[in-house]
Amino acid sequence: MSNILKVSTPVPQNDPNSNARVTQDTLKQNRNIQGEIRPDQVMRPDARSDAAANKQEAELKFRYETNFDNFIQQMAKSPTMSKDFGSVFLERLATLAQSGLKQGFAGNIAQFLNMISMSPQEMSAFLKMQGDSAVRFNGAFFDVLRQIMQQTGSVELRTGILELLKKYTDMSEGKHILNNMQQLLQNIKDSMLKTPGSDLEKMAQQLNYNAANGNVKQNASILKNQIMPFLNNYITQMHERGSMRENTALLGALTARYENGDVTRLQETFLKLMDYSAFAERFKNMDAATLLKVLANSEFEKASGRNEAMNQLAEIIKRGAAGEAGIENKMVFKELMRALLLNESVYMPILHLTLPLNVNGRLMFSELWLDPDDDGKGFRNAGQERFVKGLIKFDIKDVGFFDLFFLYGTQTEKISIQLNYPKDLDASEGEIRTALSKILSENGIGQEEIVLGSEDGTIPISTAFPTIFERKNSINVTV
């Protein structure tokens, strides 16, 4: 009979008289036995993977990191944009403009160089324009809003003011949001089948990408009533769970922002705030139409309309990251883009400015980090006055890389400066000190202390502005 059950018999030992005995010692000990879970009893540690006694298995498989933690890690790893920018633009920008690049890219570079060409006397006006275009909530109107926020105890009034600012932000970024949606719709179309992709293209062609900021009703209606339902039906029918679904979700978020920037909604929010006496007292002579004029004539709006150089720079970095400046420069352009985005993060509590300049034919690039409300902790007169703290990094072609840290007292009107310059300029320290003193005296600024020297490395942003790491000026959240 065949051995269906596969029963095996013990192999006899050499000694036929020996009895085959199985003892506990002859069994291989299985130390991975897992006991049952008894919530009402304290059990001995076993080999269960979730037992605390198993040290390696008990380690967390994910980290409790917040968005702020990720921001700090990126800050620590991110190199200074000034040096990366200098290695590409200051050394090879003119050469790139004359070389065989993709159509239009060389023209972008030549146009950008012409935009930043200026004399030393024009630098201060360019710096002011950069500062005005970087701070949206600047001017008398927003100063009054800040005062109301500080003085009122009404949570509803504060919430209403924040809602007003959010609607204003979405309205002023209307064209930018439209451009993002145009590119996003193209990416979605490319990932669809041919026939539905053509249908989406026809719907997208109905959008008016030249619509003025605040005039959103027509475009919002097409997006909400035609494009979004069409994409949702396509995702459901095709069981799409990839990038197209993510892009559609992003399109929905952009649509919500775009619609929130409706000029009518902004005016209605302003009129509702008039119901609060603390608000109406400050703006009793302002109606909804006057509000739009005030916002349209803010320093930010006027400076943003004139700041074409930075728009051109953003286009150059975008095309360079796509490889149009050569494969060897692609990664550098990506790092430049990442550095720009990092410095514009909501967790960055200080103002960041970029200054690409072509002064009398000499290219230079500078980055500025400014804190106009520093307490001067650790310095003389700390706690007695408000300080303006700044860190400036600049790279001058054929000269080298500089670090300049300063602390300016708003009451004493005196400044402390530390300047690190290239080692090749050691012999010129006296001339540098004399030139700095002359610049300060011409601008009516007193000297508290001036420290000069050539040192290896650069001043870290975290050292100059320790508040970045203290989480005092940010909201710590995890998504």
ZASENU-422010 format. One record per residue (C-alpha): residue in three letters; x, y, z; residue number from 1. Coordinates in Angstrom, 1 decimal. Layout:
<rs>
[r ALA, [X, Y, Z], NUM]
...
</rs>
This chain:
<rs>
[r MET, [0.0, 0.0, 0.0], 1]
[r SER, [1.3, 3.4, -0.9], 2]
[r ASN, [2.2, 5.7, 2.0], 3]
[r ILE, [-0.5, 8.3, 1.4], 4]
[r LEU, [-0.1, 10.0, 4.7], 5]
[r LYS, [3.7, 10.2, 4.3], 6]
[r VAL, [4.3, 8.5, 7.7], 7]
[r SER, [7.9, 8.0, 8.4], 8]
[r THR, [9.5, 5.6, 10.8], 9]
[r PRO, [12.5, 6.4, 13.0], 10]
[r VAL, [15.8, 5.3, 11.5], 11]
[r PRO, [17.3, 2.7, 13.8], 12]
[r GLN, [20.6, 3.2, 15.5], 13]
[r ASN, [23.6, 1.1, 14.8], 14]
[r ASP, [23.0, -0.7, 18.1], 15]
[r PRO, [19.8, -2.7, 17.6], 16]
[r ASN, [19.4, -3.2, 21.3], 17]
[r SER, [19.2, 0.6, 22.0], 18]
[r ASN, [15.8, 2.0, 22.5], 19]
[r ALA, [14.9, 5.2, 20.5], 20]
[r ARG, [14.1, 7.7, 23.2], 21]
[r VAL, [13.1, 11.3, 22.6], 22]
[r THR, [14.1, 13.6, 25.4], 23]
[r GLN, [13.6, 17.3, 25.8], 24]
[r ASP, [17.3, 17.9, 25.1], 25]
[r THR, [17.1, 16.2, 21.7], 26]
[r LEU, [14.4, 18.6, 20.5], 27]
[r LYS, [15.5, 21.9, 18.9], 28]
[r GLN, [14.3, 24.7, 21.1], 29]
[r ASN, [11.9, 27.1, 19.3], 30]
[r ARG, [12.5, 30.4, 20.9], 31]
[r ASN, [10.1, 32.2, 18.6], 32]
[r ILE, [6.9, 30.9, 20.2], 33]
[r GLN, [4.4, 33.7, 20.6], 34]
[r GLY, [2.1, 33.6, 23.5], 35]
[r GLU, [-1.6, 34.7, 23.4], 36]
[r ILE, [-2.4, 38.2, 24.2], 37]
[r ARG, [-4.2, 38.6, 27.6], 38]
[r PRO, [-5.1, 42.2, 28.3], 39]
[r ASP, [-6.1, 41.3, 31.9], 40]
[r GLN, [-2.8, 39.7, 32.8], 41]
[r VAL, [0.9, 40.7, 32.7], 42]
[r MET, [2.5, 38.1, 30.5], 43]
[r ARG, [6.2, 37.2, 30.2], 44]
[r PRO, [8.1, 38.7, 27.3], 45]
[r ASP, [8.0, 36.4, 24.2], 46]
[r ALA, [9.1, 36.6, 20.6], 47]
[r ARG, [6.1, 38.6, 19.5], 48]
[r SER, [7.2, 41.4, 17.1], 49]
[r ASP, [5.3, 44.0, 19.1], 50]
[r ALA, [6.8, 43.0, 22.5], 51]
[r ALA, [8.8, 45.7, 24.2], 52]
[r ALA, [11.5, 43.1, 25.2], 53]
[r ASN, [12.5, 42.7, 21.6], 54]
[r LYS, [14.6, 45.9, 21.3], 55]
[r GLN, [15.2, 45.9, 17.6], 56]
[r GLU, [11.7, 45.1, 16.6], 57]
[r ALA, [10.3, 47.6, 19.1], 58]
[r GLU, [11.9, 50.5, 17.3], 59]
[r LEU, [9.5, 52.9, 15.5], 60]
[r LYS, [9.2, 52.3, 11.8], 61]
[r PHE, [8.4, 56.0, 11.2], 62]
[r ARG, [9.5, 59.3, 12.6], 63]
[r TYR, [7.3, 61.9, 14.3], 64]
[r GLU, [8.5, 64.8, 12.1], 65]
[r THR, [6.6, 68.0, 11.6], 66]
[r ASN, [6.8, 70.3, 8.6], 67]
[r PHE, [8.9, 72.6, 10.7], 68]
[r ASP, [11.4, 69.8, 11.4], 69]
[r ASN, [11.7, 69.1, 7.7], 70]
[r PHE, [12.2, 72.8, 7.0], 71]
[r ILE, [15.0, 72.9, 9.6], 72]
[r GLN, [16.7, 69.8, 8.1], 73]
[r GLN, [16.6, 71.4, 4.7], 74]
[r MET, [18.0, 74.6, 6.0], 75]
[r ALA, [20.9, 72.7, 7.5], 76]
[r LYS, [21.6, 70.7, 4.3], 77]
[r SER, [21.0, 73.6, 1.8], 78]
[r PRO, [24.1, 75.3, 0.5], 79]
[r THR, [24.0, 79.1, 0.1], 80]
[r MET, [22.4, 80.1, -3.1], 81]
[r SER, [24.9, 82.9, -3.6], 82]
[r LYS, [27.8, 80.5, -4.2], 83]
[r ASP, [25.8, 78.2, -6.5], 84]
[r PHE, [24.4, 81.1, -8.4], 85]
[r GLY, [27.9, 82.6, -8.8], 86]
[r SER, [29.4, 79.4, -10.2], 87]
[r VAL, [26.9, 79.4, -13.0], 88]
[r PHE, [25.8, 83.0, -13.7], 89]
[r LEU, [28.8, 85.0, -12.7], 90]
[r GLU, [31.3, 82.8, -14.6], 91]
[r ARG, [29.3, 81.4, -17.5], 92]
[r LEU, [26.2, 83.7, -18.0], 93]
[r ALA, [27.6, 85.7, -20.8], 94]
[r THR, [29.0, 82.6, -22.4], 95]
[r LEU, [25.7, 80.8, -22.2], 96]
[r ALA, [23.9, 83.8, -23.8], 97]
[r GLN, [26.2, 83.4, -26.9], 98]
[r SER, [26.3, 79.6, -27.1], 99]
[r GLY, [24.0, 77.3, -29.0], 100]
[r LEU, [21.2, 76.9, -26.4], 101]
[r LYS, [17.7, 76.0, -27.1], 102]
[r GLN, [15.6, 78.5, -28.9], 103]
[r GLY, [14.7, 81.5, -26.8], 104]
[r PHE, [16.8, 80.6, -23.8], 105]
[r ALA, [19.8, 82.6, -24.9], 106]
[r GLY, [17.5, 85.5, -25.5], 107]
[r ASN, [16.1, 85.2, -22.0], 108]
[r ILE, [19.6, 85.5, -20.5], 109]
[r ALA, [20.6, 88.4, -22.7], 110]
[r GLN, [17.4, 90.2, -21.8], 111]
[r PHE, [17.9, 89.5, -18.1], 112]
[r LEU, [21.5, 90.9, -18.2], 113]
[r ASN, [20.1, 94.1, -19.8], 114]
[r MET, [17.5, 94.4, -17.1], 115]
[r ILE, [20.0, 94.3, -14.2], 116]
[r SER, [22.5, 96.6, -15.8], 117]
[r MET, [22.8, 99.7, -13.7], 118]
[r SER, [25.2, 102.3, -12.2], 119]
[r PRO, [26.2, 102.3, -8.5], 120]
[r GLN, [23.8, 105.3, -8.0], 121]
[r GLU, [20.8, 103.2, -9.2], 122]
[r MET, [21.5, 100.3, -6.8], 123]
[r SER, [19.5, 101.7, -3.9], 124]
[r ALA, [16.4, 102.2, -6.0], 125]
[r PHE, [16.6, 98.7, -7.2], 126]
[r LEU, [17.1, 97.4, -3.7], 127]
[r LYS, [14.0, 99.4, -2.5], 128]
[r MET, [11.9, 97.9, -5.4], 129]
[r GLN, [13.0, 94.4, -4.4], 130]
[r GLY, [12.0, 95.0, -0.8], 131]
[r ASP, [8.6, 96.5, -1.7], 132]
[r SER, [7.8, 93.6, -4.1], 133]
[r ALA, [8.8, 91.0, -1.4], 134]
[r VAL, [6.4, 92.3, 1.3], 135]
[r ARG, [2.8, 92.2, 0.4], 136]
[r PHE, [1.2, 93.6, 3.6], 137]
[r ASN, [3.2, 96.9, 3.6], 138]
[r GLY, [1.8, 100.4, 3.9], 139]
[r ALA, [-0.5, 102.6, 6.0], 140]
[r PHE, [-3.6, 100.4, 5.3], 141]
[r PHE, [-2.0, 97.3, 6.6], 142]
[r ASP, [-0.4, 99.1, 9.5], 143]
[r VAL, [-3.9, 100.1, 10.7], 144]
[r LEU, [-5.0, 96.5, 10.4], 145]
[r ARG, [-2.1, 95.4, 12.6], 146]
[r GLN, [-3.0, 97.9, 15.2], 147]
[r ILE, [-6.6, 96.7, 15.3], 148]
[r MET, [-5.4, 93.1, 15.6], 149]
[r GLN, [-3.2, 94.0, 18.5], 150]
[r GLN, [-5.7, 96.1, 20.4], 151]
[r THR, [-9.0, 94.2, 20.0], 152]
[r GLY, [-10.1, 91.3, 22.2], 153]
[r SER, [-12.7, 90.1, 19.7], 154]
[r VAL, [-11.8, 86.8, 18.1], 155]
[r GLU, [-14.5, 87.3, 15.5], 156]
[r LEU, [-12.9, 90.6, 14.4], 157]
[r ARG, [-9.5, 89.1, 14.2], 158]
[r THR, [-10.8, 86.2, 12.1], 159]
[r GLY, [-12.6, 88.6, 9.8], 160]
[r ILE, [-9.4, 90.6, 9.2], 161]
[r LEU, [-7.4, 87.5, 8.5], 162]
[r GLU, [-10.2, 86.4, 6.0], 163]
[r LEU, [-10.0, 89.8, 4.3], 164]
[r LEU, [-6.2, 89.4, 3.9], 165]
[r LYS, [-6.6, 85.9, 2.6], 166]
[r LYS, [-9.1, 87.0, -0.1], 167]
[r TYR, [-6.8, 89.9, -1.0], 168]
[r THR, [-3.9, 87.5, -1.4], 169]
[r ASP, [-5.8, 85.1, -3.6], 170]
[r MET, [-7.1, 88.0, -5.7], 171]
[r SER, [-3.7, 89.5, -6.3], 172]
[r GLU, [-2.3, 86.1, -7.3], 173]
[r GLY, [-5.2, 85.4, -9.7], 174]
[r LYS, [-3.1, 85.5, -12.9], 175]
[r HIS, [-0.4, 83.4, -11.3], 176]
[r ILE, [-3.0, 80.8, -10.2], 177]
[r LEU, [-4.4, 80.7, -13.8], 178]
[r ASN, [-0.9, 80.1, -15.2], 179]
[r ASN, [-0.4, 77.2, -12.8], 180]
[r MET, [-3.8, 75.7, -13.7], 181]
[r GLN, [-3.0, 76.0, -17.4], 182]
[r GLN, [0.2, 74.0, -17.0], 183]
[r LEU, [-1.6, 71.5, -14.7], 184]
[r LEU, [-4.4, 71.0, -17.3], 185]
[r GLN, [-1.8, 70.3, -19.9], 186]
[r ASN, [-0.2, 67.7, -17.7], 187]
[r ILE, [-3.5, 66.0, -17.0], 188]
[r LYS, [-4.4, 66.0, -20.7], 189]
[r ASP, [-1.1, 64.3, -21.5], 190]
[r SER, [-1.9, 61.4, -19.1], 191]
[r MET, [-5.4, 60.8, -20.5], 192]
[r LEU, [-6.5, 58.7, -23.5], 193]
[r LYS, [-6.7, 60.5, -26.8], 194]
[r THR, [-10.5, 61.1, -27.1], 195]
[r PRO, [-11.2, 62.3, -23.5], 196]
[r GLY, [-7.9, 64.3, -23.7], 197]
[r SER, [-9.3, 66.1, -26.7], 198]
[r ASP, [-12.5, 66.8, -24.8], 199]
[r LEU, [-10.6, 68.2, -21.9], 200]
[r GLU, [-8.6, 70.4, -24.2], 201]
[r LYS, [-11.7, 71.9, -25.7], 202]
[r MET, [-13.1, 72.8, -22.3], 203]
[r ALA, [-9.7, 74.3, -21.2], 204]
[r GLN, [-9.7, 76.5, -24.3], 205]
[r GLN, [-12.8, 78.2, -23.0], 206]
[r LEU, [-10.8, 79.6, -20.1], 207]
[r ASN, [-9.7, 83.2, -20.3], 208]
[r TYR, [-6.1, 83.2, -19.1], 209]
[r ASN, [-5.9, 87.0, -19.5], 210]
[r ALA, [-8.7, 87.7, -17.1], 211]
[r ALA, [-8.0, 90.5, -14.7], 212]
[r ASN, [-7.3, 89.7, -11.0], 213]
[r GLY, [-10.6, 89.5, -9.2], 214]
[r ASN, [-12.7, 88.8, -12.3], 215]
[r VAL, [-13.1, 85.1, -11.7], 216]
[r LYS, [-16.8, 84.2, -12.2], 217]
[r GLN, [-16.6, 83.0, -15.8], 218]
[r ASN, [-13.4, 80.9, -15.4], 219]
[r ALA, [-14.6, 79.6, -12.0], 220]
[r SER, [-17.9, 78.4, -13.6], 221]
[r ILE, [-16.1, 76.5, -16.3], 222]
[r LEU, [-13.7, 74.9, -13.9], 223]
[r LYS, [-16.4, 73.9, -11.3], 224]
[r ASN, [-19.3, 72.9, -13.7], 225]
[r GLN, [-17.4, 71.4, -16.6], 226]
[r ILE, [-13.8, 70.5, -16.1], 227]
[r MET, [-13.8, 69.2, -12.5], 228]
[r PRO, [-16.9, 66.9, -13.0], 229]
[r PHE, [-15.5, 65.6, -16.3], 230]
[r LEU, [-12.2, 64.7, -14.6], 231]
[r ASN, [-13.9, 63.1, -11.6], 232]
[r ASN, [-16.0, 60.9, -13.9], 233]
[r TYR, [-12.9, 59.9, -15.9], 234]
[r ILE, [-11.0, 58.9, -12.7], 235]
[r THR, [-14.0, 56.9, -11.5], 236]
[r GLN, [-14.4, 55.1, -14.9], 237]
[r MET, [-10.7, 54.4, -15.5], 238]
[r HIS, [-10.0, 53.6, -11.8], 239]
[r GLU, [-7.2, 56.1, -12.0], 240]
[r ARG, [-5.1, 56.2, -8.8], 241]
[r GLY, [-1.9, 57.7, -10.0], 242]
[r SER, [-0.5, 61.1, -10.8], 243]
[r MET, [-3.6, 62.2, -12.7], 244]
[r ARG, [-5.7, 61.8, -9.5], 245]
[r GLU, [-3.2, 63.9, -7.6], 246]
[r ASN, [-3.1, 66.6, -10.3], 247]
[r THR, [-6.9, 66.7, -10.3], 248]
[r ALA, [-6.9, 67.2, -6.5], 249]
[r LEU, [-4.3, 70.0, -6.9], 250]
[r LEU, [-6.5, 71.6, -9.6], 251]
[r GLY, [-9.4, 71.5, -7.2], 252]
[r ALA, [-7.4, 73.3, -4.6], 253]
[r LEU, [-6.2, 76.0, -7.0], 254]
[r THR, [-9.8, 76.4, -8.2], 255]
[r ALA, [-10.9, 77.1, -4.6], 256]
[r ARG, [-8.2, 79.7, -4.2], 257]
[r TYR, [-9.0, 81.3, -7.5], 258]
[r GLU, [-12.7, 81.6, -6.7], 259]
[r ASN, [-11.9, 82.9, -3.2], 260]
[r GLY, [-10.1, 85.8, -4.9], 261]
[r ASP, [-13.4, 87.2, -6.4], 262]
[r VAL, [-13.4, 91.0, -6.0], 263]
[r THR, [-17.0, 90.9, -4.9], 264]
[r ARG, [-16.2, 88.5, -2.1], 265]
[r LEU, [-13.4, 90.8, -1.0], 266]
[r GLN, [-15.7, 93.8, -0.9], 267]
[r GLU, [-18.4, 91.9, 1.0], 268]
[r THR, [-15.9, 90.8, 3.7], 269]
[r PHE, [-14.7, 94.4, 4.1], 270]
[r LEU, [-18.3, 95.7, 4.5], 271]
[r LYS, [-19.0, 93.0, 7.1], 272]
[r LEU, [-16.0, 94.2, 9.1], 273]
[r MET, [-17.7, 97.6, 9.3], 274]
[r ASP, [-20.2, 96.2, 11.7], 275]
[r TYR, [-17.4, 96.2, 14.4], 276]
[r SER, [-17.0, 99.6, 16.0], 277]
[r ALA, [-13.2, 99.2, 16.4], 278]
[r PHE, [-12.9, 98.7, 12.6], 279]
[r ALA, [-15.5, 101.2, 11.5], 280]
[r GLU, [-13.9, 103.9, 13.6], 281]
[r ARG, [-10.6, 103.5, 11.7], 282]
[r PHE, [-12.1, 103.2, 8.2], 283]
[r LYS, [-15.3, 105.3, 8.5], 284]
[r ASN, [-14.5, 107.3, 5.3], 285]
[r MET, [-13.7, 104.2, 3.2], 286]
[r ASP, [-16.2, 102.3, 1.0], 287]
[r ALA, [-15.7, 99.2, -1.0], 288]
[r ALA, [-14.7, 101.0, -4.2], 289]
[r THR, [-12.1, 103.0, -2.3], 290]
[r LEU, [-10.7, 99.8, -0.8], 291]
[r LEU, [-9.8, 98.5, -4.2], 292]
[r LYS, [-8.0, 101.7, -5.1], 293]
[r VAL, [-6.0, 101.6, -1.9], 294]
[r LEU, [-5.0, 98.0, -2.5], 295]
[r ALA, [-4.2, 98.6, -6.2], 296]
[r ASN, [-1.9, 101.5, -5.2], 297]
[r SER, [0.0, 99.7, -2.4], 298]
[r GLU, [3.8, 99.6, -2.6], 299]
[r PHE, [3.7, 95.9, -3.2], 300]
[r GLU, [1.4, 96.1, -6.2], 301]
[r LYS, [3.3, 99.0, -7.8], 302]
[r ALA, [6.7, 97.3, -7.2], 303]
[r SER, [5.6, 93.9, -8.4], 304]
[r GLY, [4.4, 95.5, -11.7], 305]
[r ARG, [7.8, 97.0, -12.3], 306]
[r ASN, [10.0, 94.1, -11.1], 307]
[r GLU, [10.4, 92.4, -14.5], 308]
[r ALA, [14.0, 91.3, -13.8], 309]
[r MET, [13.0, 88.8, -11.1], 310]
[r ASN, [10.3, 87.4, -13.3], 311]
[r GLN, [12.9, 86.9, -16.0], 312]
[r LEU, [15.2, 85.3, -13.5], 313]
[r ALA, [12.5, 82.8, -12.4], 314]
[r GLU, [12.0, 81.9, -16.1], 315]
[r ILE, [15.8, 81.3, -16.5], 316]
[r ILE, [16.0, 79.1, -13.5], 317]
[r LYS, [12.9, 77.1, -14.6], 318]
[r ARG, [14.3, 76.5, -18.1], 319]
[r GLY, [17.8, 75.8, -16.7], 320]
[r ALA, [16.3, 73.1, -14.4], 321]
[r ALA, [14.6, 71.6, -17.4], 322]
[r GLY, [18.1, 71.1, -19.0], 323]
[r GLU, [18.1, 73.9, -21.5], 324]
[r ALA, [21.4, 75.3, -20.1], 325]
[r GLY, [23.1, 71.9, -20.6], 326]
[r ILE, [23.0, 68.7, -18.7], 327]
[r GLU, [26.0, 69.7, -16.7], 328]
[r ASN, [24.2, 72.7, -15.2], 329]
[r LYS, [20.7, 71.1, -14.7], 330]
[r MET, [21.3, 70.0, -11.1], 331]
[r VAL, [22.7, 73.4, -10.1], 332]
[r PHE, [19.6, 75.1, -11.5], 333]
[r LYS, [17.4, 72.7, -9.5], 334]
[r GLU, [19.3, 73.6, -6.3], 335]
[r LEU, [18.8, 77.2, -7.0], 336]
[r MET, [15.1, 76.7, -7.4], 337]
[r ARG, [15.0, 74.7, -4.2], 338]
[r ALA, [16.9, 77.4, -2.3], 339]
[r LEU, [14.5, 80.1, -3.5], 340]
[r LEU, [11.4, 78.1, -2.5], 341]
[r LEU, [13.0, 77.2, 0.9], 342]
[r ASN, [13.6, 80.9, 1.7], 343]
[r GLU, [10.0, 81.7, 0.8], 344]
[r SER, [8.7, 79.1, 3.2], 345]
[r VAL, [6.0, 80.0, 5.7], 346]
[r TYR, [8.4, 78.9, 8.4], 347]
[r MET, [11.0, 81.5, 7.5], 348]
[r PRO, [10.4, 84.3, 10.0], 349]
[r ILE, [12.7, 86.8, 8.3], 350]
[r LEU, [12.7, 88.6, 5.0], 351]
[r HIS, [14.7, 87.2, 2.1], 352]
[r LEU, [15.8, 89.2, -0.9], 353]
[r THR, [17.8, 88.4, -4.0], 354]
[r LEU, [19.9, 91.0, -5.8], 355]
[r PRO, [21.3, 90.0, -9.2], 356]
[r LEU, [23.3, 93.0, -10.5], 357]
[r ASN, [25.3, 94.1, -13.5], 358]
[r VAL, [27.1, 97.2, -12.2], 359]
[r ASN, [29.2, 99.0, -14.8], 360]
[r GLY, [29.7, 95.7, -16.6], 361]
[r ARG, [30.7, 93.7, -13.5], 362]
[r LEU, [28.3, 90.9, -12.6], 363]
[r MET, [27.5, 90.3, -8.9], 364]
[r PHE, [24.8, 88.4, -7.0], 365]
[r SER, [23.7, 89.0, -3.5], 366]
[r GLU, [21.3, 87.5, -1.0], 367]
[r LEU, [19.9, 89.4, 2.0], 368]
[r TRP, [18.2, 88.1, 5.1], 369]
[r LEU, [16.6, 90.9, 7.2], 370]
[r ASP, [14.8, 91.0, 10.6], 371]
[r PRO, [13.5, 94.5, 11.2], 372]
[r ASP, [12.2, 93.6, 14.7], 373]
[r ASP, [15.1, 91.9, 16.4], 374]
[r ASP, [15.6, 92.2, 20.2], 375]
[r GLY, [19.4, 92.3, 19.9], 376]
[r LYS, [19.7, 89.5, 22.4], 377]
[r GLY, [23.4, 89.0, 23.4], 378]
[r PHE, [24.4, 92.4, 22.2], 379]
[r ARG, [24.9, 95.8, 23.8], 380]
[r ASN, [21.7, 97.7, 24.7], 381]
[r ALA, [19.7, 94.5, 24.3], 382]
[r GLY, [16.1, 94.9, 25.5], 383]
[r GLN, [16.4, 98.7, 25.5], 384]
[r GLU, [15.7, 99.4, 21.8], 385]
[r ARG, [14.6, 97.7, 18.6], 386]
[r PHE, [17.3, 96.4, 16.3], 387]
[r VAL, [17.4, 95.7, 12.5], 388]
[r LYS, [19.5, 92.6, 12.0], 389]
[r GLY, [20.8, 91.6, 8.6], 390]
[r LEU, [23.0, 89.1, 6.8], 391]
[r ILE, [24.2, 89.8, 3.3], 392]
[r LYS, [26.1, 87.3, 1.1], 393]
[r PHE, [27.4, 88.6, -2.2], 394]
[r ASP, [29.6, 87.2, -4.9], 395]
[r ILE, [31.5, 89.6, -7.2], 396]
[r LYS, [32.9, 88.3, -10.4], 397]
[r ASP, [36.7, 88.2, -10.5], 398]
[r VAL, [36.8, 89.4, -6.8], 399]
[r GLY, [35.3, 86.7, -4.6], 400]
[r PHE, [32.6, 85.9, -2.0], 401]
[r PHE, [31.8, 88.2, 0.9], 402]
[r ASP, [29.7, 87.8, 4.1], 403]
[r LEU, [28.4, 90.9, 5.9], 404]
[r PHE, [26.5, 90.7, 9.2], 405]
[r PHE, [25.1, 93.9, 10.8], 406]
[r LEU, [23.0, 95.0, 13.8], 407]
[r TYR, [21.5, 98.5, 13.6], 408]
[r GLY, [20.0, 100.2, 16.6], 409]
[r THR, [16.9, 102.2, 15.7], 410]
[r GLN, [17.2, 104.6, 18.6], 411]
[r THR, [21.0, 105.1, 18.8], 412]
[r GLU, [21.2, 105.0, 15.0], 413]
[r LYS, [24.5, 103.1, 15.4], 414]
[r ILE, [25.6, 100.0, 13.6], 415]
[r SER, [27.8, 97.0, 14.3], 416]
[r ILE, [29.3, 95.3, 11.3], 417]
[r GLN, [31.2, 92.1, 10.7], 418]
[r LEU, [32.6, 91.7, 7.1], 419]
[r ASN, [34.3, 88.5, 5.9], 420]
[r TYR, [36.2, 89.0, 2.6], 421]
[r PRO, [38.3, 86.8, 0.4], 422]
[r LYS, [41.8, 86.1, 1.6], 423]
[r ASP, [43.3, 87.7, -1.5], 424]
[r LEU, [42.1, 91.1, -0.1], 425]
[r ASP, [44.0, 90.8, 3.2], 426]
[r ALA, [46.4, 93.6, 2.1], 427]
[r SER, [43.5, 95.9, 1.3], 428]
[r GLU, [41.9, 95.7, 4.8], 429]
[r GLY, [42.7, 99.4, 5.5], 430]
[r GLU, [41.1, 100.5, 2.3], 431]
[r ILE, [38.0, 98.4, 3.0], 432]
[r ARG, [37.6, 99.9, 6.5], 433]
[r THR, [38.0, 103.4, 5.2], 434]
[r ALA, [35.4, 102.8, 2.4], 435]
[r LEU, [32.9, 101.3, 5.0], 436]
[r SER, [33.3, 104.3, 7.3], 437]
[r LYS, [32.8, 106.7, 4.4], 438]
[r ILE, [29.6, 104.9, 3.3], 439]
[r LEU, [28.2, 105.0, 6.9], 440]
[r SER, [29.0, 108.7, 7.5], 441]
[r GLU, [27.5, 109.7, 4.1], 442]
[r ASN, [24.2, 108.0, 5.2], 443]
[r GLY, [24.2, 109.5, 8.7], 444]
[r ILE, [24.8, 106.1, 10.5], 445]
[r GLY, [27.1, 106.0, 13.5], 446]
[r GLN, [29.7, 103.3, 14.1], 447]
[r GLU, [29.3, 101.0, 17.1], 448]
[r GLU, [31.9, 98.4, 16.0], 449]
[r ILE, [33.4, 97.2, 12.7], 450]
[r VAL, [35.1, 93.8, 12.6], 451]
[r LEU, [36.9, 92.8, 9.4], 452]
[r GLY, [38.7, 89.6, 8.5], 453]
[r SER, [39.2, 86.8, 6.0], 454]
[r GLU, [37.9, 83.5, 7.2], 455]
[r ASP, [37.2, 80.1, 5.7], 456]
[r GLY, [33.6, 79.2, 5.3], 457]
[r THR, [30.6, 81.5, 5.5], 458]
[r ILE, [28.3, 82.7, 8.3], 459]
[r PRO, [25.5, 80.2, 8.7], 460]
[r ILE, [21.9, 81.7, 8.5], 461]
[r SER, [21.1, 79.8, 11.7], 462]
[r THR, [23.9, 81.5, 13.6], 463]
[r ALA, [22.9, 85.0, 12.4], 464]
[r PHE, [19.2, 84.3, 13.1], 465]
[r PRO, [18.8, 81.8, 15.9], 466]
[r THR, [15.0, 82.6, 16.1], 467]
[r ILE, [14.6, 80.4, 13.0], 468]
[r PHE, [15.2, 77.3, 15.2], 469]
[r GLU, [13.2, 78.6, 18.3], 470]
[r ARG, [9.8, 78.1, 16.6], 471]
[r LYS, [8.7, 81.4, 18.2], 472]
[r ASN, [7.6, 82.9, 15.0], 473]
[r SER, [5.9, 79.9, 13.3], 474]
[r ILE, [3.1, 77.5, 13.6], 475]
[r ASN, [4.3, 73.9, 14.0], 476]
[r VAL, [2.0, 71.5, 12.2], 477]
[r THR, [2.1, 68.1, 10.5], 478]
[r VAL, [0.1, 67.2, 7.4], 479]
</rs>
